[in-house]
Amino acid sequence: MTKQKIKEKTLIIIKPDAFQRGLLGEIIHRFEDKGLKLAGIKMVQLSDVLLDKHYAQHKGKHFFEKLKKFMKLLPVVLMVWEGLESVRVAR
């Protein structure tokens, strides 16, 4: 019995340092090479509220505040990728 592949969507966040280093084009290229399709892209400045929600599993850990500070340094690029097993492929 073969496992059926499922079409999925996954969120990718291009963090401030990757964007600042000019890696956006290379990152997009790599996902395209894996057969994924870019379904949406947006540049945003993250808020404490959004970061608290997104990284809730890390709240209270020693690195949490440092992580939030880093993620607010510059805008980030949010991308939604879709394709067969996109979550597995993105990881």
C-alpha positions in Angstrom: 0.0 0.0 0.0 1.5 3.4 -1.0 1.0 6.5 0.9 -1.1 9.1 -0.9 0.6 12.5 -1.4 -1.5 15.4 -0.3 -1.5 18.9 -1.7 -0.8 21.3 1.2 0.1 24.9 2.0 2.8 26.0 4.3 4.0 29.3 5.8 7.7 30.3 5.4 9.0 33.3 7.2 12.2 34.9 5.8 13.8 36.2 8.9 15.4 39.7 9.1 19.0 38.5 8.7 18.3 36.4 5.6 16.4 39.3 4.0 19.2 41.8 4.9 21.8 39.4 3.3 19.9 39.4 0.0 19.0 35.7 0.1 15.3 36.1 -0.8 15.8 35.2 -4.5 17.9 32.2 -3.7 15.3 31.0 -1.1 12.5 31.3 -3.6 14.5 29.5 -6.3 15.2 26.6 -3.9 11.5 26.1 -3.1 10.6 26.3 -6.8 13.3 23.7 -7.6 11.5 21.4 -5.1 8.3 21.7 -7.2 6.4 24.1 -4.9 4.4 27.0 -6.1 4.5 30.4 -4.5 0.8 31.1 -3.5 1.4 34.4 -1.7 4.1 36.8 -0.5 4.0 39.8 1.8 6.5 42.0 3.7 5.5 42.9 7.2 6.8 44.3 10.5 5.9 41.8 13.2 4.2 42.9 16.4 4.6 41.5 19.9 1.0 40.2 19.7 1.7 38.2 16.5 5.0 36.9 17.8 3.5 35.8 21.1 0.9 33.8 19.1 3.2 32.3 16.5 5.9 31.3 19.0 3.6 30.4 21.9 5.3 27.1 22.4 8.5 29.0 23.4 6.9 31.5 25.8 8.7 31.4 29.1 11.9 29.9 27.7 15.2 31.7 28.3 15.5 32.7 24.6 12.0 33.9 24.0 12.4 37.7 24.5 15.7 37.6 22.5 13.9 35.8 19.7 11.1 38.4 19.6 13.6 41.2 19.6 15.4 39.7 16.7 12.2 39.1 14.7 11.3 42.8 15.1 14.7 44.2 14.0 13.6 44.6 10.4 10.5 43.6 8.3 10.2 39.9 7.5 8.9 38.3 4.3 6.0 36.0 4.7 5.4 33.4 2.0 2.8 30.7 1.4 4.0 27.8 -0.6 1.7 25.1 -2.0 2.3 21.7 -3.5 2.4 18.0 -2.8 3.6 17.4 0.8 4.7 21.1 1.0 5.2 20.9 4.8 7.6 18.0 4.5 9.4 19.5 1.5 9.8 22.9 3.2 11.4 21.4 6.3 
